[in-house]
Amino acid sequence: MLDLEALDYMSSAGLRVLLAAQKVMNRQREMIVRKVNETIMEVFEVTGFVDILTIE
């Protein structure tokens, strides 16, 4: 589980790290992303990450 409550900004490097972590977790178990604020959710929507990540 990733808690993004304190995250205010997500760069392309951060997106790459999330994508790499998701690929690893797909082989082991599910990765859940929680407490995503409106700004970061918008980044996820624009980049298509909402279709890749499990966001609660």
N, CA, C and O atoms as a CHARMM CRD file, in Angstrom:
* protein
*
  224
    1    1 MET  N      0.83300  -1.16700   0.00000 PROA 1      0.00000
    2    1 MET  CA     0.00000   0.00000   0.00000 PROA 1      0.00000
    3    1 MET  C      0.88800   1.24500   0.00000 PROA 1      0.00000
    4    1 MET  O      1.87100   1.32800   0.73600 PROA 1      0.00000
    5    2 LEU  N      0.52500   2.18500  -0.82400 PROA 2      0.00000
    6    2 LEU  CA     1.21100   3.48200  -0.85600 PROA 2      0.00000
    7    2 LEU  C      0.23800   4.55100  -0.37900 PROA 2      0.00000
    8    2 LEU  O     -0.86000   4.67700  -0.92000 PROA 2      0.00000
    9    3 ASP  N      0.62900   5.31100   0.61900 PROA 3      0.00000
   10    3 ASP  CA    -0.17300   6.40700   1.14700 PROA 3      0.00000
   11    3 ASP  C      0.40100   7.69800   0.58800 PROA 3      0.00000
   12    3 ASP  O      1.52300   8.08100   0.92000 PROA 3      0.00000
   13    4 LEU  N     -0.37000   8.37200  -0.26400 PROA 4      0.00000
   14    4 LEU  CA     0.11700   9.58500  -0.91700 PROA 4      0.00000
   15    4 LEU  C     -0.46400  10.85600  -0.30500 PROA 4      0.00000
   16    4 LEU  O     -0.47100  11.91100  -0.94000 PROA 4      0.00000
   17    5 GLU  N     -0.94800  10.75300   0.92100 PROA 5      0.00000
   18    5 GLU  CA    -1.61500  11.88100   1.56900 PROA 5      0.00000
   19    5 GLU  C     -0.74100  13.14200   1.60900 PROA 5      0.00000
   20    5 GLU  O     -1.25800  14.23900   1.40100 PROA 5      0.00000
   21    6 ALA  N      0.53800  13.02000   1.86400 PROA 6      0.00000
   22    6 ALA  CA     1.42500  14.17800   1.98600 PROA 6      0.00000
   23    6 ALA  C      2.01700  14.63000   0.65400 PROA 6      0.00000
   24    6 ALA  O      2.78600  15.59000   0.61000 PROA 6      0.00000
   25    7 LEU  N      1.66200  13.94500  -0.42600 PROA 7      0.00000
   26    7 LEU  CA     2.24300  14.26200  -1.73300 PROA 7      0.00000
   27    7 LEU  C      1.47600  15.40200  -2.40300 PROA 7      0.00000
   28    7 LEU  O      0.25800  15.32900  -2.56800 PROA 7      0.00000
   29    8 ASP  N      2.19500  16.45000  -2.78300 PROA 8      0.00000
   30    8 ASP  CA     1.58400  17.60600  -3.43900 PROA 8      0.00000
   31    8 ASP  C      1.95000  17.71700  -4.90900 PROA 8      0.00000
   32    8 ASP  O      1.29600  18.44000  -5.66000 PROA 8      0.00000
   33    9 TYR  N      2.99800  17.00200  -5.32700 PROA 9      0.00000
   34    9 TYR  CA     3.51200  17.14600  -6.69400 PROA 9      0.00000
   35    9 TYR  C      4.03600  15.80000  -7.16000 PROA 9      0.00000
   36    9 TYR  O      4.66600  15.07200  -6.39300 PROA 9      0.00000
   37   10 MET  N      3.77200  15.46700  -8.42600 PROA 10     0.00000
   38   10 MET  CA     4.27100  14.22000  -9.01000 PROA 10     0.00000
   39   10 MET  C      4.94000  14.54400 -10.34000 PROA 10     0.00000
   40   10 MET  O      4.28100  14.98000 -11.28400 PROA 10     0.00000
   41   11 SER  N      6.23900  14.33200 -10.40800 PROA 11     0.00000
   42   11 SER  CA     6.98100  14.57500 -11.65300 PROA 11     0.00000
   43   11 SER  C      6.92500  13.32200 -12.52800 PROA 11     0.00000
   44   11 SER  O      6.40200  12.28600 -12.11700 PROA 11     0.00000
   45   12 SER  N      7.46100  13.43200 -13.71700 PROA 12     0.00000
   46   12 SER  CA     7.51000  12.26500 -14.60900 PROA 12     0.00000
   47   12 SER  C      8.40600  11.18400 -14.02100 PROA 12     0.00000
   48   12 SER  O      8.17800   9.99600 -14.25000 PROA 12     0.00000
   49   13 ALA  N      9.41700  11.58500 -13.26900 PROA 13     0.00000
   50   13 ALA  CA    10.28000  10.59700 -12.60600 PROA 13     0.00000
   51   13 ALA  C      9.48800   9.81800 -11.56300 PROA 13     0.00000
   52   13 ALA  O      9.65600   8.60500 -11.43300 PROA 13     0.00000
   53   14 GLY  N      8.63300  10.50200 -10.82600 PROA 14     0.00000
   54   14 GLY  CA     7.77800   9.83400  -9.84600 PROA 14     0.00000
   55   14 GLY  C      6.81300   8.87500 -10.50500 PROA 14     0.00000
   56   14 GLY  O      6.55600   7.79100  -9.98000 PROA 14     0.00000
   57   15 LEU  N      6.27400   9.26000 -11.65100 PROA 15     0.00000
   58   15 LEU  CA     5.37700   8.37500 -12.40000 PROA 15     0.00000
   59   15 LEU  C      6.11400   7.11800 -12.86200 PROA 15     0.00000
   60   15 LEU  O      5.56000   6.01900 -12.82000 PROA 15     0.00000
   61   16 ARG  N      7.34900   7.27800 -13.29800 PROA 16     0.00000
   62   16 ARG  CA     8.14700   6.11900 -13.71400 PROA 16     0.00000
   63   16 ARG  C      8.39800   5.17800 -12.54700 PROA 16     0.00000
   64   16 ARG  O      8.34900   3.95900 -12.71200 PROA 16     0.00000
   65   17 VAL  N      8.66800   5.73200 -11.36600 PROA 17     0.00000
   66   17 VAL  CA     8.87600   4.90400 -10.17800 PROA 17     0.00000
   67   17 VAL  C      7.60200   4.14200  -9.84000 PROA 17     0.00000
   68   17 VAL  O      7.65800   2.95000  -9.53700 PROA 17     0.00000
   69   18 LEU  N      6.46000   4.80900  -9.88800 PROA 18     0.00000
   70   18 LEU  CA     5.18200   4.13000  -9.62700 PROA 18     0.00000
   71   18 LEU  C      4.92600   3.01700 -10.63700 PROA 18     0.00000
   72   18 LEU  O      4.47100   1.93300 -10.26900 PROA 18     0.00000
   73   19 LEU  N      5.21200   3.27800 -11.89200 PROA 19     0.00000
   74   19 LEU  CA     5.01200   2.26600 -12.92900 PROA 19     0.00000
   75   19 LEU  C      5.91700   1.06000 -12.69500 PROA 19     0.00000
   76   19 LEU  O      5.47200  -0.08100 -12.82500 PROA 19     0.00000
   77   20 ALA  N      7.16300   1.29800 -12.35600 PROA 20     0.00000
   78   20 ALA  CA     8.09300   0.20200 -12.07200 PROA 20     0.00000
   79   20 ALA  C      7.64000  -0.59600 -10.85200 PROA 20     0.00000
   80   20 ALA  O      7.70100  -1.82600 -10.85500 PROA 20     0.00000
   81   21 ALA  N      7.18800   0.09900  -9.81100 PROA 21     0.00000
   82   21 ALA  CA     6.70400  -0.58600  -8.61000 PROA 21     0.00000
   83   21 ALA  C      5.46700  -1.42000  -8.92800 PROA 21     0.00000
   84   21 ALA  O      5.31700  -2.53600  -8.42800 PROA 21     0.00000
   85   22 GLN  N      4.58800  -0.87600  -9.75600 PROA 22     0.00000
   86   22 GLN  CA     3.37100  -1.60900 -10.13700 PROA 22     0.00000
   87   22 GLN  C      3.72400  -2.88800 -10.89200 PROA 22     0.00000
   88   22 GLN  O      3.11300  -3.93200 -10.66300 PROA 22     0.00000
   89   23 LYS  N      4.68900  -2.81200 -11.77500 PROA 23     0.00000
   90   23 LYS  CA     5.11200  -4.00300 -12.52900 PROA 23     0.00000
   91   23 LYS  C      5.65000  -5.07900 -11.60200 PROA 23     0.00000
   92   23 LYS  O      5.34300  -6.25900 -11.77400 PROA 23     0.00000
   93   24 VAL  N      6.45300  -4.68100 -10.62000 PROA 24     0.00000
   94   24 VAL  CA     6.99100  -5.64000  -9.64900 PROA 24     0.00000
   95   24 VAL  C      5.86400  -6.22800  -8.81000 PROA 24     0.00000
   96   24 VAL  O      5.80300  -7.44000  -8.60200 PROA 24     0.00000
   97   25 MET  N      4.97900  -5.37000  -8.33200 PROA 25     0.00000
   98   25 MET  CA     3.89100  -5.83600  -7.47600 PROA 25     0.00000
   99   25 MET  C      2.90800  -6.73000  -8.22200 PROA 25     0.00000
  100   25 MET  O      2.29600  -7.60500  -7.60900 PROA 25     0.00000
  101   26 ASN  N      2.74200  -6.53700  -9.51800 PROA 26     0.00000
  102   26 ASN  CA     1.85700  -7.40700 -10.30000 PROA 26     0.00000
  103   26 ASN  C      2.32000  -8.85100 -10.23900 PROA 26     0.00000
  104   26 ASN  O      1.50300  -9.76800 -10.33100 PROA 26     0.00000
  105   27 ARG  N      3.60800  -9.06300 -10.08700 PROA 27     0.00000
  106   27 ARG  CA     4.15100 -10.41900 -10.00800 PROA 27     0.00000
  107   27 ARG  C      4.02000 -11.00200  -8.60200 PROA 27     0.00000
  108   27 ARG  O      4.04600 -12.22000  -8.43100 PROA 27     0.00000
  109   28 GLN  N      3.87900 -10.14500  -7.60100 PROA 28     0.00000
  110   28 GLN  CA     3.88200 -10.60700  -6.21400 PROA 28     0.00000
  111   28 GLN  C      2.50100 -10.50500  -5.56500 PROA 28     0.00000
  112   28 GLN  O      2.01700 -11.46900  -4.97200 PROA 28     0.00000
  113   29 ARG  N      1.88900  -9.36600  -5.67600 PROA 29     0.00000
  114   29 ARG  CA     0.56700  -9.11400  -5.10700 PROA 29     0.00000
  115   29 ARG  C      0.06300  -7.77800  -5.62000 PROA 29     0.00000
  116   29 ARG  O      0.72000  -7.13900  -6.44200 PROA 29     0.00000
  117   30 GLU  N     -1.08900  -7.35400  -5.14500 PROA 30     0.00000
  118   30 GLU  CA    -1.67800  -6.10900  -5.61400 PROA 30     0.00000
  119   30 GLU  C     -1.07500  -4.89900  -4.89600 PROA 30     0.00000
  120   30 GLU  O     -0.83900  -4.94000  -3.68900 PROA 30     0.00000
  121   31 MET  N     -0.83100  -3.83700  -5.63700 PROA 31     0.00000
  122   31 MET  CA    -0.37300  -2.58300  -5.04600 PROA 31     0.00000
  123   31 MET  C     -1.56700  -1.63300  -4.99400 PROA 31     0.00000
  124   31 MET  O     -2.21600  -1.38900  -6.01000 PROA 31     0.00000
  125   32 ILE  N     -1.84900  -1.10600  -3.81900 PROA 32     0.00000
  126   32 ILE  CA    -2.96700  -0.19200  -3.62800 PROA 32     0.00000
  127   32 ILE  C     -2.41600   1.19000  -3.29900 PROA 32     0.00000
  128   32 ILE  O     -1.54300   1.33900  -2.44300 PROA 32     0.00000
  129   33 VAL  N     -2.93500   2.19000  -3.98600 PROA 33     0.00000
  130   33 VAL  CA    -2.54600   3.57900  -3.75300 PROA 33     0.00000
  131   33 VAL  C     -3.70800   4.26100  -3.03900 PROA 33     0.00000
  132   33 VAL  O     -4.84600   4.22600  -3.50900 PROA 33     0.00000
  133   34 ARG  N     -3.40800   4.88100  -1.89800 PROA 34     0.00000
  134   34 ARG  CA    -4.47000   5.49100  -1.09000 PROA 34     0.00000
  135   34 ARG  C     -4.19600   6.96100  -0.81900 PROA 34     0.00000
  136   34 ARG  O     -3.07000   7.44500  -0.92900 PROA 34     0.00000
  137   35 LYS  N     -5.27300   7.65000  -0.45900 PROA 35     0.00000
  138   35 LYS  CA    -5.23200   9.05300  -0.03200 PROA 35     0.00000
  139   35 LYS  C     -4.59300   9.94800  -1.08700 PROA 35     0.00000
  140   35 LYS  O     -3.69700  10.74000  -0.79400 PROA 35     0.00000
  141   36 VAL  N     -5.06700   9.80600  -2.31300 PROA 36     0.00000
  142   36 VAL  CA    -4.57600  10.61200  -3.43300 PROA 36     0.00000
  143   36 VAL  C     -5.36500  11.91600  -3.46600 PROA 36     0.00000
  144   36 VAL  O     -6.59300  11.89600  -3.53700 PROA 36     0.00000
  145   37 ASN  N     -4.67000  13.04600  -3.41400 PROA 37     0.00000
  146   37 ASN  CA    -5.38700  14.32100  -3.44800 PROA 37     0.00000
  147   37 ASN  C     -5.82500  14.64500  -4.87700 PROA 37     0.00000
  148   37 ASN  O     -5.47300  13.95200  -5.83200 PROA 37     0.00000
  149   38 GLU  N     -6.59100  15.70500  -4.98700 PROA 38     0.00000
  150   38 GLU  CA    -7.19100  16.09000  -6.27200 PROA 38     0.00000
  151   38 GLU  C     -6.14200  16.38800  -7.34300 PROA 38     0.00000
  152   38 GLU  O     -6.31700  16.00900  -8.50100 PROA 38     0.00000
  153   39 THR  N     -5.06600  17.05700  -6.97000 PROA 39     0.00000
  154   39 THR  CA    -4.01300  17.42000  -7.92400 PROA 39     0.00000
  155   39 THR  C     -3.32400  16.18500  -8.48800 PROA 39     0.00000
  156   39 THR  O     -3.12500  16.07700  -9.69800 PROA 39     0.00000
  157   40 ILE  N     -2.96400  15.26200  -7.61800 PROA 40     0.00000
  158   40 ILE  CA    -2.28200  14.04700  -8.06600 PROA 40     0.00000
  159   40 ILE  C     -3.24900  13.16600  -8.86400 PROA 40     0.00000
  160   40 ILE  O     -2.84900  12.53000  -9.83900 PROA 40     0.00000
  161   41 MET  N     -4.51800  13.12900  -8.45000 PROA 41     0.00000
  162   41 MET  CA    -5.50600  12.34500  -9.19500 PROA 41     0.00000
  163   41 MET  C     -5.64400  12.87700 -10.62000 PROA 41     0.00000
  164   41 MET  O     -5.80600  12.10000 -11.56100 PROA 41     0.00000
  165   42 GLU  N     -5.58100  14.17100 -10.77700 PROA 42     0.00000
  166   42 GLU  CA    -5.64300  14.76800 -12.11500 PROA 42     0.00000
  167   42 GLU  C     -4.45300  14.31600 -12.96000 PROA 42     0.00000
  168   42 GLU  O     -4.61400  14.01400 -14.14300 PROA 42     0.00000
  169   43 VAL  N     -3.26400  14.26700 -12.36500 PROA 43     0.00000
  170   43 VAL  CA    -2.07400  13.78100 -13.07000 PROA 43     0.00000
  171   43 VAL  C     -2.29600  12.31900 -13.49600 PROA 43     0.00000
  172   43 VAL  O     -1.99300  11.94600 -14.62900 PROA 43     0.00000
  173   44 PHE  N     -2.82800  11.50100 -12.57900 PROA 44     0.00000
  174   44 PHE  CA    -3.09700  10.09400 -12.89100 PROA 44     0.00000
  175   44 PHE  C     -4.11200   9.96100 -14.02100 PROA 44     0.00000
  176   44 PHE  O     -3.97200   9.09100 -14.88000 PROA 44     0.00000
  177   45 GLU  N     -5.12900  10.81200 -14.02800 PROA 45     0.00000
  178   45 GLU  CA    -6.15600  10.75600 -15.07400 PROA 45     0.00000
  179   45 GLU  C     -5.58700  11.15300 -16.43500 PROA 45     0.00000
  180   45 GLU  O     -5.84100  10.48300 -17.43600 PROA 45     0.00000
  181   46 VAL  N     -4.82500  12.23100 -16.47000 PROA 46     0.00000
  182   46 VAL  CA    -4.25100  12.72800 -17.72800 PROA 46     0.00000
  183   46 VAL  C     -3.26300  11.72400 -18.32000 PROA 46     0.00000
  184   46 VAL  O     -3.19500  11.55700 -19.53800 PROA 46     0.00000
  185   47 THR  N     -2.50500  11.06400 -17.46200 PROA 47     0.00000
  186   47 THR  CA    -1.47500  10.13300 -17.93300 PROA 47     0.00000
  187   47 THR  C     -2.00000   8.70700 -18.14400 PROA 47     0.00000
  188   47 THR  O     -1.28500   7.85500 -18.67100 PROA 47     0.00000
  189   48 GLY  N     -3.24400   8.44900 -17.73500 PROA 48     0.00000
  190   48 GLY  CA    -3.79900   7.10800 -17.89400 PROA 48     0.00000
  191   48 GLY  C     -3.46100   6.16100 -16.75400 PROA 48     0.00000
  192   48 GLY  O     -3.76400   4.97000 -16.82400 PROA 48     0.00000
  193   49 PHE  N     -2.83800   6.68000 -15.70800 PROA 49     0.00000
  194   49 PHE  CA    -2.46700   5.83600 -14.56800 PROA 49     0.00000
  195   49 PHE  C     -3.68800   5.32700 -13.80300 PROA 49     0.00000
  196   49 PHE  O     -3.59100   4.33500 -13.08000 PROA 49     0.00000
  197   50 VAL  N     -4.82800   5.98600 -13.95200 PROA 50     0.00000
  198   50 VAL  CA    -6.04600   5.50800 -13.28800 PROA 50     0.00000
  199   50 VAL  C     -6.42700   4.12300 -13.81800 PROA 50     0.00000
  200   50 VAL  O     -7.09800   3.35800 -13.12500 PROA 50     0.00000
  201   51 ASP  N     -6.00900   3.80500 -15.02300 PROA 51     0.00000
  202   51 ASP  CA    -6.29700   2.49300 -15.61300 PROA 51     0.00000
  203   51 ASP  C     -5.26300   1.44100 -15.22400 PROA 51     0.00000
  204   51 ASP  O     -5.49100   0.24500 -15.41100 PROA 51     0.00000
  205   52 ILE  N     -4.14200   1.87700 -14.69100 PROA 52     0.00000
  206   52 ILE  CA    -3.04200   0.98100 -14.34500 PROA 52     0.00000
  207   52 ILE  C     -3.01300   0.67800 -12.85300 PROA 52     0.00000
  208   52 ILE  O     -2.77700  -0.46100 -12.44900 PROA 52     0.00000
  209   53 LEU  N     -3.25300   1.70400 -12.03500 PROA 53     0.00000
  210   53 LEU  CA    -3.13900   1.58800 -10.58900 PROA 53     0.00000
  211   53 LEU  C     -4.47500   1.24500  -9.94200 PROA 53     0.00000
  212   53 LEU  O     -5.53700   1.55100 -10.48500 PROA 53     0.00000
  213   54 THR  N     -4.41200   0.61400  -8.78700 PROA 54     0.00000
  214   54 THR  CA    -5.59100   0.42100  -7.94400 PROA 54     0.00000
  215   54 THR  C     -5.57700   1.56300  -6.94600 PROA 54     0.00000
  216   54 THR  O     -4.73400   1.61400  -6.05000 PROA 54     0.00000
  217   55 ILE  N     -6.53500   2.49200  -7.11400 PROA 55     0.00000
  218   55 ILE  CA    -6.56700   3.70000  -6.29600 PROA 55     0.00000
  219   55 ILE  C     -7.80700   3.66500  -5.41600 PROA 55     0.00000
  220   55 ILE  O     -8.92600   3.46700  -5.88900 PROA 55     0.00000
  221   56 GLU  N     -7.57700   3.86300  -4.12300 PROA 56     0.00000
  222   56 GLU  CA    -8.69400   3.90000  -3.16100 PROA 56     0.00000
  223   56 GLU  C     -8.75100   5.24900  -2.50800 PROA 56     0.00000
  224   56 GLU  O     -9.61600   5.49200  -1.66700 PROA 56     0.00000
